[in-house]
């Protein structure tokens, strides 16, 4: 690209991005923190390395945003919560280390729903992020900042986290590419934990090639995450062959849910024709347990969250209410004042599902159905190379529309949640427009089939123009 | 379907879970949460239709294994850098309010 040919320096690129941030950020609010000075220093270092002949990898000198639940040494990391207003990590997350080692220029920290719990980025203590395609609409969530940032050209690439769709759904609603890798492919070290058996870090980008390059940089074994897969690093750009003729793609009918917008369905059907035109074999398939995925997720994720968020006690770090008589009062009041309503809801529902008398009916039952969902996917992948579905049942919805109805908000992730339950890789790519707003197309692969979903997504992208559309902002 | 699974949460139950999770809630919040959490619990009812007799629960989607390392001292974060984030500290320790009030 331009950087490697020397036409543009990283400092020039970084300054152009920072100027763009100044221009649109008052309307978008995709950043919680912009690390201007650090970015320019990193860009100068990247330029120096290149002129010395040490350009290291595909992200060298590229301006990147990271979601603000990824720890950055010396830079505040809030997880979108009042609870962590005063928190500055003394270490980098593994993926941040990988970015820095690859010469990437970190521009700042992206906005999110508090502790990554939400589907609209309205549950942030730092104000909502707005969709660059229509400022009265949400960008999706929880990684709304990183998604809107790429869509509005406030960075080239960003990192998000995906527990139930928090990368793929905002990618769909903002008209960009977002990928959730196989569980364990990317280390969670330094990612502020939400649902530890579901959380996975992944990239947002304008196209599939940049997504593959970013995944190559951030993936790989890390001994500090005990669930990190012991697999050697890979160059995922090698998967982008452009050829999917003869591949078998399943179209699970349960993903065409009630309440799916006609425009989303029409775009999806058109995409299926495109894939057939590329020589793939498409066949309808049924995964009946898909209908149970939402219930399984909203038991398991809050249960894990209720345990993970127990650490915010007002003693070790973060905001604290300290002018009270006892340690118990510190905990009660710190948590009352530090957490927003959605986080409180999930802590309560999780603790309830785990509590004496309800454990078997809720938590254990959900874990058993999780086993059955995994088996259902495994059987399906004996017959298919990948599955293709819409990413979300609707285009970007109006701000405020679902804030008083948690269950309606949860349904926005109905097509993405099953993937996390089974630990599979999946990617959302721009797959059409409906009422002037982007529609996402999702490809789901078997465990460790990250290269396969990238390959199919890339071939589809090359055959369409959707990823070239940009919002008018 | 067992009775527990379908019932509406009571105010007492919400207050009980809030106490278990050390989450202070105002009366208004208790009331709001009672309604919203009851609605979320209704979403869970569909699971009772699934036959899970003899099915092993999944805690994790990757191979479950114990990860061990050699018992050797290694570099760790510096105490000072960690304590910088503590709301209150003294003599290298986190300082907390009295446990017995």
Interface residues (C-beta under 8 A of the other chain):
Chain A: X86 X87 X88 X90 X91 X183 X184 X197 X223 X226 X227 X229 X289 X291 X292 X294 X295 X296 X298 X299 X306 X310 X313 X314 X315 X316 X317 X318 X319 X320 X322 X324 X325 X326 X327 X328 X329 X330 X331 X332 X333 X335 X336 X337 X339 X341 X344 X345 X347 X348 X349 X351 X352 X355 X357 X358 X361 X362 X364 X365 X366 X367 X368 X369 X370 X371 X372 X374 X406 X407 X410 X421 X422 X423 X447
Chain B: X2 X4 X5 X9 X13 X14 X17 X18 X20 X21 X22 X23 X24 X25 X26 X29 X32 X33 X36 X37 X39 X40 X41 X43 X44 X45 X46 X47 X48 X50 X52 X55 X56 X57 X58 X59 X60 X61 X62 X67 X69 X77 X78 X81 X82 X84 X85 X86 X87 X88 X94 X96 X97 X98 X99 X100 X101
